[in-house]
């Protein structure tokens, strides 16, 4: 099931990666802030690493 027959493979791959990155960016940012909040809470609870 190929939709991009007329376009070069390199351009298609770059376009797909760009779209995937743009969709994943908000998810990555939310994981960053959740993990920071978890780290701060655990440090306040006295857990050290």
N, C-alpha and C positions, 0 to 999 in steps of 0.2 A: 504494500500500500504506500506508494510514493506519490507525494503531492508536488514535489519540486523537481521535475524532470529537466526543465529547461535551464535551471539555475545551477551554477557550479557547486560542487560539494562543500568547498571551504566556506562559501558565503552562507549556505544553508546551515552548516554547523555553527557558525558564528552567530547567526540570527537566533537559532534555537537556544544557544547558551545565554544570549542576552535576555531573551524572554524568560527563561528559567530563573536567571539571577534576579530579575526585577520582581518576579513572583515570590522568591524566597527571601528577599531583603527584609520585609517587615517581620517575618518569622524569626530570622536571625537576630534582629534587633530586640524582639520581645524576649528571646532566650537570654540575651546579654543582660537585660535589666532584671529579669527574674533571678538569674544566677547571682547577680550583684546583691540583690535584696536578701537572698538566702545566705550568702556569705556574711553579710552584716548581722543578720539575726543570729547566726551560729556563733559569731565572734562575741556578740553581746551575751550569749548564753554560756560563754566560757570555754567553748571548744577551740582548741588551738591546732595548728598544723605545722 
